[in-house]
Amino acid sequence: MKLLGGFDGAIGTFEKYLDYLPPLRNMLTVPLLIIGLEPPKSFKVVHEQYKPRKKIGRIVLYDEE
């Protein structure tokens, strides 16, 4: 999902959530709602270099490849 959805490194994954939750269980004071998303099936986000140190995401349909 990270790659096909065009997300950067700031996005968390469900697997990391499973690793970090047990040690933090005693510190969390509010309920958490974790939503898992499947990768898109009809498109992907392609990053293109716009300026130095800046990228722009473009949506590409799988039929256009």
N, C-alpha and C positions, 0 to 999 in steps of 0.2 A: 504494500500500500504506500509506503514511504516513497519508493521510486516512481511508481506509476501515477501517484497522486500529485507529485511535484512538491512534496514537503521537504523542508530542510532538517538539519540535525536537532532542532529544538522540539520536534514532535516526539512524544513518548510512544513506546510500543507496549502491547499487552504483555509480552514476555518480561520486559523490564518492570512493569507494574507488579507482576507476580513475585519478582525478586525483592523489590523494595517494600512491599506491603507488610510482611511479617515483622521486620525490625521496627517499623513505625507504628505498629498497631496500638501501642500504649500512648503514643503522642497525639494520635488523631482524635479530635473531639467532635467532629461532625461526620455524618454519613457521606459516603462517596458514591457517585454514580459513574460507572465506567461503561462507555459505549464503544463497542468494537465495530469497525467498518471493514467491509470487504473491498478489494481493489475494483476500480471501475472496469467494466467489460467492453464498453463501446468507445472509450477514448483513453488517451494518456497525455500527460503534460510534458512538453519538451522544453528544456531551458536553452535559451540562446543568449550569447554575450551581446549586451546592448552598448555598454560603455565599460571602460576599465573598472573592475570591481563591482559591476552591476549586471545582473542577469534578469531577463524577462521570460516568463513562462508563456508558452503558446499551447493551446489545446489542439491535439491532432486526433482525428477520428481514425479508427483502425481500418476503415474502408479506403482512406486516402493514401495509405502507405504504398 
